[in-house]
């Protein structure tokens, strides 16, 4: 069992949190900005100082490689990302990337020779807040190419993706550029939970069984505006009456009847928006999540059917469109077992859990066995400058990663 | 029975609709604008040409007076308003004002001497769209003074009320300014229904029994924003889930169980308004109407109680404030009977009905017996350039007004 250097991990987290630090203690280090380049240069410098190989690919994914005894075997890969939300926290992405690097350093400190090479990766633009979509780096890696339309994308700050990508790659001349995509043996990612359950249940690590699928719907219900005072019930075609009846039923049914389901309405509005006028149109968004594709279908049907039904009762018209879809992913079972065995040896309490949010592991899972280790974050806060991870939890996650990595590099799946 | 000149009434409606005419066939003649002054000058000119007395008061209410046999008796008054919404119709207000004037002209044509003097009035700023509140003229008349704060009001176009009022009064030097408020015997106002029921039921006139009271509530429900994917049901404090549960119940209960009740939510929103975030706060407006004050209280309590209950279930906080209140009014029963008797003699089918919207008659009713006669408007459309009244319906309303007025001027209540 390799010994993790907890104070070094903590110092590294502080060091990287200083790059793009915000006054409120968070981080603004959006993808492909100068801050992101700064963080990449720092990680490269640290890696080269330890004698690791460093290279990047055409989408600026940054790889650090520690040689193995059988160095031509497909490497075991660990990592996450270094970019952040505009008012992001210190741990989202950085914890997984720096934990992976800490494992490499600890192996080096202990002069452990692994059978396979072991790598740490920082994927490009996981957040997707400057350039959409998120997870560009892991997505391009898993498909082996960059979708052509990405180059034309304009960032939230007006910058062109193609230019920012090129400048980012060129700002790291120490890291040669290699072709996108290469065989890997397995991938393990440490990440903060970004939800409250581990903290609430007092469990230090989660072994992630998969990532929920997501569907987004835009819903418009159209009726007829009319005077709130002069229009009796029989003459109303009230789209908000129809929509709230359906939503109340959906809130009542979907999540309480299925613990794996998520149903969220984040946006709602009515036009013309007069206090004394029945709306002529109301719109809302719906976010549906579920780990099983067939349940996503069923829930989407239930939403459409409930809204169509109540709209019909009010003689309203309905327009529903699916604006986003991400199929669920199930992480490799054997890989989960290795992590669980390592947790057992470390005497770490763990639970199996789904990830509600996307992660790079979702895309890597398309080309290699992948899995994730979650650590608790305070009150579930994330994408928030107040994001906080207890250093004991960070250390536990890193230890579990190290133990998992050495098992995988030695014995395999 | 005095003979109404239907083609003259129609020509007058056309003549006034030309003042502030919009390209889509509506009228933009907002209170105290040049268009409003133009309409007041035209009505004054027509009145002076018939030998009627014309005067105004300090809030620019415009009065036209035809002498009676006992000319010092309190006058019978008829009328409505000449101002419009920005994209208003040709009939809202103008029909009642010009019908009143038509009654005076018809009496003059027929050389009928009434016992009491009979007056037509055009109240200032009924609509309240340029300067709030609406019904300024009738409100000031009924209280005998202008609330001091009105003078400081800034219009939707930036104009100062005090200046616009002064200029409007000064633009009509033919009409001497008299003191606000004077005794009147009774007041009858013809108006378009602004709702669909008369047309739908094929009834040419409504005898208005009263005006619903109104309450407006601003409702905020506060929970906690969290990630749509990572936050399980047990960790949600979803204010929109709470609000829709309450609204669905209120839509289901209030109007279906009480045909006189009106419950409308015209505005709703959620913040931060992200498709993949549970809202931290949702707000909506509620418009409640009822003819009975105690039912207004009960419905308001029901709304507050339902929202508080569902918010508690979701561990959300509630902030409800009453932003507007207008008590209901019941029109004089004897006056209704006179109108009903007149309708009987004219062989006009009628129904008793409530007014859902405010009207000047609501305020006049505070100082004298008042009542209203509604005529159908096509599809209930009003505050809309497509507002339309069939000329037979306009004529029927005017005939009923004439017959009511002559009865009242002769026999009284």
Interface residues (C-beta under 8 A of the other chain):
Chain A: X193 X194 X195 X196 X197 X200 X212 X214 X216 X226 X227 X228 X229 X230 X231 X232 X233 X235 X238 X240 X241 X244 X245 X247 X248 X249 X251 X252 X255 X256 X259 X262 X264 X265 X266 X267 X268 X269 X270 X272 X273 X274 X275 X276 X277 X278 X279 X282 X285 X287 X289 X323 X324 X355 X356 X357 X358 X380 X382 X383
Chain B: X193 X194 X195 X196 X197 X200 X212 X214 X216 X226 X227 X228 X229 X230 X231 X232 X233 X235 X238 X240 X241 X244 X245 X247 X248 X249 X251 X252 X255 X256 X259 X262 X264 X265 X266 X267 X268 X269 X270 X272 X273 X274 X275 X276 X277 X278 X279 X282 X285 X287 X289 X323 X324 X355 X356 X357 X358 X380 X382 X383
